[in-house]
């Protein structure tokens, strides 16, 4: 017949282990939540930066087109000049328009690429940290199980030597 004190001690040990396991799971959940919030915040910052970069490029392109349209209007409305001079001036003012727009869009593309690369690194870092935490929790569970086994053996030996009870 088992000793009631032995059952109480075993039940207390099981409760302590259950509490420790629950605490570890809660800590992992909290860490995962924090990492997710950080990732969402970083994504929002990237989106804000992209919107502001697109707005800057759009504004620059609009100003450039307005300037070219104004120059073209001056050439078309000029009096006392012949058509050849008007056309030459118009072509000269519009000739570099495509190159300037291409340059602005290339700048925007490079900004987007830099942001994308930084965000990918941050996401990879968060994923690695979450995997490490999960691995660590698994190690803790294994250590607790080994500890329970050792305590059970020691407890059994103690019962045998003190009271002559075999399990």
Biotite code that builds the C-alpha atoms (Angstrom):
import biotite.structure as struc

atoms = struc.array([
    struc.Atom([0.000, 0.000, 0.000], chain_id="A", res_id=1, res_name="UNK", atom_name="CA", element="C"),
    struc.Atom([1.330, 3.407, -0.970], chain_id="A", res_id=2, res_name="UNK", atom_name="CA", element="C"),
    struc.Atom([2.051, 6.007, 1.645], chain_id="A", res_id=3, res_name="UNK", atom_name="CA", element="C"),
    struc.Atom([-0.342, 9.043, 1.484], chain_id="A", res_id=4, res_name="UNK", atom_name="CA", element="C"),
    struc.Atom([2.603, 11.390, 2.053], chain_id="A", res_id=5, res_name="UNK", atom_name="CA", element="C"),
    struc.Atom([4.322, 9.898, -0.988], chain_id="A", res_id=6, res_name="UNK", atom_name="CA", element="C"),
    struc.Atom([1.278, 10.535, -3.172], chain_id="A", res_id=7, res_name="UNK", atom_name="CA", element="C"),
    struc.Atom([1.018, 14.119, -1.894], chain_id="A", res_id=8, res_name="UNK", atom_name="CA", element="C"),
    struc.Atom([4.698, 14.763, -2.622], chain_id="A", res_id=9, res_name="UNK", atom_name="CA", element="C"),
    struc.Atom([4.414, 13.257, -6.088], chain_id="A", res_id=10, res_name="UNK", atom_name="CA", element="C"),
    struc.Atom([1.302, 15.308, -6.810], chain_id="A", res_id=11, res_name="UNK", atom_name="CA", element="C"),
    struc.Atom([3.058, 18.461, -5.620], chain_id="A", res_id=12, res_name="UNK", atom_name="CA", element="C"),
    struc.Atom([6.037, 17.703, -7.869], chain_id="A", res_id=13, res_name="UNK", atom_name="CA", element="C"),
    struc.Atom([3.701, 17.166, -10.830], chain_id="A", res_id=14, res_name="UNK", atom_name="CA", element="C"),
    struc.Atom([1.928, 20.471, -10.075], chain_id="A", res_id=15, res_name="UNK", atom_name="CA", element="C"),
    struc.Atom([5.247, 22.326, -9.877], chain_id="A", res_id=16, res_name="UNK", atom_name="CA", element="C"),
    struc.Atom([6.332, 20.865, -13.195], chain_id="A", res_id=17, res_name="UNK", atom_name="CA", element="C"),
    struc.Atom([2.986, 21.769, -14.778], chain_id="A", res_id=18, res_name="UNK", atom_name="CA", element="C"),
    struc.Atom([3.305, 25.354, -13.502], chain_id="A", res_id=19, res_name="UNK", atom_name="CA", element="C"),
    struc.Atom([6.868, 25.618, -14.862], chain_id="A", res_id=20, res_name="UNK", atom_name="CA", element="C"),
    struc.Atom([5.749, 24.245, -18.221], chain_id="A", res_id=21, res_name="UNK", atom_name="CA", element="C"),
    struc.Atom([2.826, 26.698, -18.387], chain_id="A", res_id=22, res_name="UNK", atom_name="CA", element="C"),
    struc.Atom([5.157, 29.574, -17.515], chain_id="A", res_id=23, res_name="UNK", atom_name="CA", element="C"),
    struc.Atom([7.552, 28.587, -20.302], chain_id="A", res_id=24, res_name="UNK", atom_name="CA", element="C"),
    struc.Atom([4.697, 28.378, -22.820], chain_id="A", res_id=25, res_name="UNK", atom_name="CA", element="C"),
    struc.Atom([3.404, 31.794, -21.732], chain_id="A", res_id=26, res_name="UNK", atom_name="CA", element="C"),
    struc.Atom([6.878, 33.330, -22.077], chain_id="A", res_id=27, res_name="UNK", atom_name="CA", element="C"),
    struc.Atom([7.198, 31.906, -25.586], chain_id="A", res_id=28, res_name="UNK", atom_name="CA", element="C"),
    struc.Atom([3.758, 33.273, -26.510], chain_id="A", res_id=29, res_name="UNK", atom_name="CA", element="C"),
    struc.Atom([4.663, 36.716, -25.163], chain_id="A", res_id=30, res_name="UNK", atom_name="CA", element="C"),
    struc.Atom([7.972, 36.722, -27.054], chain_id="A", res_id=31, res_name="UNK", atom_name="CA", element="C"),
    struc.Atom([6.206, 35.657, -30.252], chain_id="A", res_id=32, res_name="UNK", atom_name="CA", element="C"),
    struc.Atom([3.640, 38.418, -29.821], chain_id="A", res_id=33, res_name="UNK", atom_name="CA", element="C"),
    struc.Atom([6.359, 41.027, -29.249], chain_id="A", res_id=34, res_name="UNK", atom_name="CA", element="C"),
    struc.Atom([8.281, 39.871, -32.316], chain_id="A", res_id=35, res_name="UNK", atom_name="CA", element="C"),
    struc.Atom([5.095, 39.981, -34.413], chain_id="A", res_id=36, res_name="UNK", atom_name="CA", element="C"),
    struc.Atom([4.282, 43.510, -33.235], chain_id="A", res_id=37, res_name="UNK", atom_name="CA", element="C"),
    struc.Atom([7.839, 44.638, -34.042], chain_id="A", res_id=38, res_name="UNK", atom_name="CA", element="C"),
    struc.Atom([7.592, 43.086, -37.496], chain_id="A", res_id=39, res_name="UNK", atom_name="CA", element="C"),
    struc.Atom([4.261, 44.824, -38.167], chain_id="A", res_id=40, res_name="UNK", atom_name="CA", element="C"),
    struc.Atom([5.700, 48.132, -36.986], chain_id="A", res_id=41, res_name="UNK", atom_name="CA", element="C"),
    struc.Atom([8.718, 47.722, -39.290], chain_id="A", res_id=42, res_name="UNK", atom_name="CA", element="C"),
    struc.Atom([6.434, 46.903, -42.231], chain_id="A", res_id=43, res_name="UNK", atom_name="CA", element="C"),
    struc.Atom([4.368, 50.025, -41.540], chain_id="A", res_id=44, res_name="UNK", atom_name="CA", element="C"),
    struc.Atom([7.543, 52.130, -41.480], chain_id="A", res_id=45, res_name="UNK", atom_name="CA", element="C"),
    struc.Atom([8.612, 50.665, -44.829], chain_id="A", res_id=46, res_name="UNK", atom_name="CA", element="C"),
    struc.Atom([5.196, 51.391, -46.335], chain_id="A", res_id=47, res_name="UNK", atom_name="CA", element="C"),
    struc.Atom([5.335, 54.974, -45.067], chain_id="A", res_id=48, res_name="UNK", atom_name="CA", element="C"),
    struc.Atom([8.798, 55.444, -46.536], chain_id="A", res_id=49, res_name="UNK", atom_name="CA", element="C"),
    struc.Atom([7.678, 54.013, -49.883], chain_id="A", res_id=50, res_name="UNK", atom_name="CA", element="C"),
    struc.Atom([4.657, 56.313, -49.972], chain_id="A", res_id=51, res_name="UNK", atom_name="CA", element="C"),
    struc.Atom([6.810, 59.365, -49.236], chain_id="A", res_id=52, res_name="UNK", atom_name="CA", element="C"),
    struc.Atom([9.394, 58.357, -51.885], chain_id="A", res_id=53, res_name="UNK", atom_name="CA", element="C"),
    struc.Atom([6.662, 57.855, -54.480], chain_id="A", res_id=54, res_name="UNK", atom_name="CA", element="C"),
    struc.Atom([5.176, 61.236, -53.581], chain_id="A", res_id=55, res_name="UNK", atom_name="CA", element="C"),
    struc.Atom([8.571, 62.928, -54.000], chain_id="A", res_id=56, res_name="UNK", atom_name="CA", element="C"),
    struc.Atom([9.132, 61.336, -57.419], chain_id="A", res_id=57, res_name="UNK", atom_name="CA", element="C"),
    struc.Atom([5.604, 62.207, -58.519], chain_id="A", res_id=58, res_name="UNK", atom_name="CA", element="C"),
    struc.Atom([6.041, 65.794, -57.382], chain_id="A", res_id=59, res_name="UNK", atom_name="CA", element="C"),
    struc.Atom([9.399, 66.092, -59.182], chain_id="A", res_id=60, res_name="UNK", atom_name="CA", element="C"),
    struc.Atom([7.939, 64.625, -62.383], chain_id="A", res_id=61, res_name="UNK", atom_name="CA", element="C"),
    struc.Atom([4.950, 66.984, -62.173], chain_id="A", res_id=62, res_name="UNK", atom_name="CA", element="C"),
    struc.Atom([7.215, 70.014, -61.730], chain_id="A", res_id=63, res_name="UNK", atom_name="CA", element="C"),
    struc.Atom([9.415, 68.872, -64.593], chain_id="A", res_id=64, res_name="UNK", atom_name="CA", element="C"),
    struc.Atom([6.441, 68.376, -66.905], chain_id="A", res_id=65, res_name="UNK", atom_name="CA", element="C"),
    struc.Atom([4.988, 71.734, -65.886], chain_id="A", res_id=66, res_name="UNK", atom_name="CA", element="C"),
    struc.Atom([8.295, 73.457, -66.647], chain_id="A", res_id=67, res_name="UNK", atom_name="CA", element="C"),
    struc.Atom([8.531, 71.763, -70.038], chain_id="A", res_id=68, res_name="UNK", atom_name="CA", element="C"),
    struc.Atom([4.913, 72.585, -70.855], chain_id="A", res_id=69, res_name="UNK", atom_name="CA", element="C"),
    struc.Atom([5.522, 76.208, -69.920], chain_id="A", res_id=70, res_name="UNK", atom_name="CA", element="C"),
    struc.Atom([8.612, 76.329, -72.144], chain_id="A", res_id=71, res_name="UNK", atom_name="CA", element="C"),
    struc.Atom([6.684, 74.745, -75.003], chain_id="A", res_id=72, res_name="UNK", atom_name="CA", element="C"),
    struc.Atom([3.860, 77.247, -74.566], chain_id="A", res_id=73, res_name="UNK", atom_name="CA", element="C"),
    struc.Atom([6.341, 80.117, -74.727], chain_id="A", res_id=74, res_name="UNK", atom_name="CA", element="C"),
    struc.Atom([7.833, 78.753, -77.904], chain_id="A", res_id=75, res_name="UNK", atom_name="CA", element="C"),
    struc.Atom([4.440, 78.185, -79.521], chain_id="A", res_id=76, res_name="UNK", atom_name="CA", element="C"),
    struc.Atom([3.129, 81.597, -78.480], chain_id="A", res_id=77, res_name="UNK", atom_name="CA", element="C"),
    struc.Atom([6.289, 83.475, -79.485], chain_id="A", res_id=78, res_name="UNK", atom_name="CA", element="C"),
    struc.Atom([5.775, 86.042, -82.190], chain_id="A", res_id=79, res_name="UNK", atom_name="CA", element="C"),
    struc.Atom([8.347, 87.221, -84.634], chain_id="A", res_id=80, res_name="UNK", atom_name="CA", element="C"),
    struc.Atom([10.265, 83.961, -84.808], chain_id="A", res_id=81, res_name="UNK", atom_name="CA", element="C"),
    struc.Atom([10.180, 81.522, -87.611], chain_id="A", res_id=82, res_name="UNK", atom_name="CA", element="C"),
    struc.Atom([8.933, 77.958, -87.289], chain_id="A", res_id=83, res_name="UNK", atom_name="CA", element="C"),
    struc.Atom([12.372, 76.390, -87.485], chain_id="A", res_id=84, res_name="UNK", atom_name="CA", element="C"),
    struc.Atom([13.634, 78.289, -84.419], chain_id="A", res_id=85, res_name="UNK", atom_name="CA", element="C"),
    struc.Atom([10.446, 77.470, -82.525], chain_id="A", res_id=86, res_name="UNK", atom_name="CA", element="C"),
    struc.Atom([10.728, 73.766, -83.287], chain_id="A", res_id=87, res_name="UNK", atom_name="CA", element="C"),
    struc.Atom([14.428, 73.680, -82.409], chain_id="A", res_id=88, res_name="UNK", atom_name="CA", element="C"),
    struc.Atom([13.773, 75.349, -79.073], chain_id="A", res_id=89, res_name="UNK", atom_name="CA", element="C"),
    struc.Atom([10.838, 73.033, -78.333], chain_id="A", res_id=90, res_name="UNK", atom_name="CA", element="C"),
    struc.Atom([12.823, 69.896, -79.190], chain_id="A", res_id=91, res_name="UNK", atom_name="CA", element="C"),
    struc.Atom([15.756, 71.101, -77.083], chain_id="A", res_id=92, res_name="UNK", atom_name="CA", element="C"),
    struc.Atom([13.577, 71.690, -74.049], chain_id="A", res_id=93, res_name="UNK", atom_name="CA", element="C"),
    struc.Atom([11.817, 68.311, -74.299], chain_id="A", res_id=94, res_name="UNK", atom_name="CA", element="C"),
    struc.Atom([14.848, 66.230, -75.354], chain_id="A", res_id=95, res_name="UNK", atom_name="CA", element="C"),
    struc.Atom([16.129, 65.461, -71.851], chain_id="A", res_id=96, res_name="UNK", atom_name="CA", element="C"),
    struc.Atom([12.688, 64.935, -70.320], chain_id="A", res_id=97, res_name="UNK", atom_name="CA", element="C"),
    struc.Atom([12.703, 61.152, -70.752], chain_id="A", res_id=98, res_name="UNK", atom_name="CA", element="C"),
    struc.Atom([16.229, 60.825, -69.331], chain_id="A", res_id=99, res_name="UNK", atom_name="CA", element="C"),
    struc.Atom([15.381, 62.909, -66.281], chain_id="A", res_id=100, res_name="UNK", atom_name="CA", element="C"),
    struc.Atom([12.204, 60.904, -65.582], chain_id="A", res_id=101, res_name="UNK", atom_name="CA", element="C"),
    struc.Atom([14.113, 57.645, -66.026], chain_id="A", res_id=102, res_name="UNK", atom_name="CA", element="C"),
    struc.Atom([16.743, 58.870, -63.571], chain_id="A", res_id=103, res_name="UNK", atom_name="CA", element="C"),
    struc.Atom([14.100, 59.779, -60.968], chain_id="A", res_id=104, res_name="UNK", atom_name="CA", element="C"),
    struc.Atom([12.398, 56.387, -61.288], chain_id="A", res_id=105, res_name="UNK", atom_name="CA", element="C"),
    struc.Atom([15.762, 54.595, -61.036], chain_id="A", res_id=106, res_name="UNK", atom_name="CA", element="C"),
    struc.Atom([16.401, 56.475, -57.794], chain_id="A", res_id=107, res_name="UNK", atom_name="CA", element="C"),
    struc.Atom([12.998, 55.360, -56.516], chain_id="A", res_id=108, res_name="UNK", atom_name="CA", element="C"),
    struc.Atom([13.706, 51.742, -57.497], chain_id="A", res_id=109, res_name="UNK", atom_name="CA", element="C"),
    struc.Atom([17.030, 51.768, -55.659], chain_id="A", res_id=110, res_name="UNK", atom_name="CA", element="C"),
    struc.Atom([15.327, 53.211, -52.545], chain_id="A", res_id=111, res_name="UNK", atom_name="CA", element="C"),
    struc.Atom([12.683, 50.475, -52.674], chain_id="A", res_id=112, res_name="UNK", atom_name="CA", element="C"),
    struc.Atom([15.368, 47.791, -53.086], chain_id="A", res_id=113, res_name="UNK", atom_name="CA", element="C"),
    struc.Atom([17.299, 49.099, -50.059], chain_id="A", res_id=114, res_name="UNK", atom_name="CA", element="C"),
    struc.Atom([14.141, 49.072, -47.948], chain_id="A", res_id=115, res_name="UNK", atom_name="CA", element="C"),
    struc.Atom([13.200, 45.571, -49.134], chain_id="A", res_id=116, res_name="UNK", atom_name="CA", element="C"),
    struc.Atom([16.640, 44.170, -48.319], chain_id="A", res_id=117, res_name="UNK", atom_name="CA", element="C"),
    struc.Atom([16.585, 45.662, -44.807], chain_id="A", res_id=118, res_name="UNK", atom_name="CA", element="C"),
    struc.Atom([13.093, 44.342, -44.118], chain_id="A", res_id=119, res_name="UNK", atom_name="CA", element="C"),
    struc.Atom([13.989, 40.842, -45.320], chain_id="A", res_id=120, res_name="UNK", atom_name="CA", element="C"),
    struc.Atom([16.986, 40.797, -42.962], chain_id="A", res_id=121, res_name="UNK", atom_name="CA", element="C"),
    struc.Atom([14.798, 41.880, -40.032], chain_id="A", res_id=122, res_name="UNK", atom_name="CA", element="C"),
    struc.Atom([12.183, 39.216, -40.802], chain_id="A", res_id=123, res_name="UNK", atom_name="CA", element="C"),
    struc.Atom([14.871, 36.545, -41.076], chain_id="A", res_id=124, res_name="UNK", atom_name="CA", element="C"),
    struc.Atom([16.351, 37.678, -37.751], chain_id="A", res_id=125, res_name="UNK", atom_name="CA", element="C"),
    struc.Atom([12.949, 37.472, -36.025], chain_id="A", res_id=126, res_name="UNK", atom_name="CA", element="C"),
    struc.Atom([12.287, 34.018, -37.483], chain_id="A", res_id=127, res_name="UNK", atom_name="CA", element="C"),
    struc.Atom([15.679, 32.785, -36.258], chain_id="A", res_id=128, res_name="UNK", atom_name="CA", element="C"),
    struc.Atom([15.037, 34.129, -32.769], chain_id="A", res_id=129, res_name="UNK", atom_name="CA", element="C"),
    struc.Atom([11.624, 32.427, -32.627], chain_id="A", res_id=130, res_name="UNK", atom_name="CA", element="C"),
    struc.Atom([13.166, 29.115, -33.711], chain_id="A", res_id=131, res_name="UNK", atom_name="CA", element="C"),
    struc.Atom([15.870, 29.476, -31.066], chain_id="A", res_id=132, res_name="UNK", atom_name="CA", element="C"),
    struc.Atom([13.239, 30.158, -28.403], chain_id="A", res_id=133, res_name="UNK", atom_name="CA", element="C"),
    struc.Atom([11.209, 27.110, -29.455], chain_id="A", res_id=134, res_name="UNK", atom_name="CA", element="C"),
    struc.Atom([14.351, 24.955, -29.368], chain_id="A", res_id=135, res_name="UNK", atom_name="CA", element="C"),
    struc.Atom([15.221, 26.335, -25.930], chain_id="A", res_id=136, res_name="UNK", atom_name="CA", element="C"),
    struc.Atom([11.736, 25.548, -24.626], chain_id="A", res_id=137, res_name="UNK", atom_name="CA", element="C"),
    struc.Atom([12.096, 21.978, -25.898], chain_id="A", res_id=138, res_name="UNK", atom_name="CA", element="C"),
    struc.Atom([15.418, 21.690, -24.096], chain_id="A", res_id=139, res_name="UNK", atom_name="CA", element="C"),
    struc.Atom([13.833, 22.965, -20.889], chain_id="A", res_id=140, res_name="UNK", atom_name="CA", element="C"),
    struc.Atom([11.049, 20.390, -21.127], chain_id="A", res_id=141, res_name="UNK", atom_name="CA", element="C"),
    struc.Atom([13.607, 17.627, -21.628], chain_id="A", res_id=142, res_name="UNK", atom_name="CA", element="C"),
    struc.Atom([15.627, 18.796, -18.633], chain_id="A", res_id=143, res_name="UNK", atom_name="CA", element="C"),
    struc.Atom([12.476, 18.904, -16.481], chain_id="A", res_id=144, res_name="UNK", atom_name="CA", element="C"),
    struc.Atom([11.545, 15.373, -17.557], chain_id="A", res_id=145, res_name="UNK", atom_name="CA", element="C"),
    struc.Atom([15.020, 14.089, -16.741], chain_id="A", res_id=146, res_name="UNK", atom_name="CA", element="C"),
    struc.Atom([14.808, 15.868, -13.381], chain_id="A", res_id=147, res_name="UNK", atom_name="CA", element="C"),
    struc.Atom([11.470, 14.207, -12.653], chain_id="A", res_id=148, res_name="UNK", atom_name="CA", element="C"),
    struc.Atom([12.970, 10.827, -13.507], chain_id="A", res_id=149, res_name="UNK", atom_name="CA", element="C"),
    struc.Atom([15.945, 11.388, -11.233], chain_id="A", res_id=150, res_name="UNK", atom_name="CA", element="C"),
    struc.Atom([13.720, 12.637, -8.406], chain_id="A", res_id=151, res_name="UNK", atom_name="CA", element="C"),
    struc.Atom([11.473, 9.595, -8.807], chain_id="A", res_id=152, res_name="UNK", atom_name="CA", element="C"),
    struc.Atom([14.468, 7.258, -8.563], chain_id="A", res_id=153, res_name="UNK", atom_name="CA", element="C"),
    struc.Atom([15.824, 9.094, -5.516], chain_id="A", res_id=154, res_name="UNK", atom_name="CA", element="C"),
    struc.Atom([12.370, 9.147, -3.919], chain_id="A", res_id=155, res_name="UNK", atom_name="CA", element="C"),
    struc.Atom([11.961, 5.417, -4.541], chain_id="A", res_id=156, res_name="UNK", atom_name="CA", element="C"),
    struc.Atom([15.357, 4.699, -3.035], chain_id="A", res_id=157, res_name="UNK", atom_name="CA", element="C"),
    struc.Atom([14.490, 6.855, -0.022], chain_id="A", res_id=158, res_name="UNK", atom_name="CA", element="C"),
    struc.Atom([11.196, 5.005, 0.523], chain_id="A", res_id=159, res_name="UNK", atom_name="CA", element="C"),
    struc.Atom([12.932, 1.650, 0.193], chain_id="A", res_id=160, res_name="UNK", atom_name="CA", element="C"),
    struc.Atom([15.716, 2.497, 2.651], chain_id="A", res_id=161, res_name="UNK", atom_name="CA", element="C"),
    struc.Atom([13.566, 4.326, 5.199], chain_id="A", res_id=162, res_name="UNK", atom_name="CA", element="C"),
    struc.Atom([10.394, 2.296, 5.186], chain_id="A", res_id=163, res_name="UNK", atom_name="CA", element="C"),
    struc.Atom([11.233, -0.812, 3.206], chain_id="A", res_id=164, res_name="UNK", atom_name="CA", element="C"),
    struc.Atom([8.502, 0.074, 0.661], chain_id="A", res_id=165, res_name="UNK", atom_name="CA", element="C"),
    struc.Atom([9.072, -1.070, -2.903], chain_id="A", res_id=166, res_name="UNK", atom_name="CA", element="C"),
    struc.Atom([7.435, 0.615, -5.842], chain_id="A", res_id=167, res_name="UNK", atom_name="CA", element="C"),
])
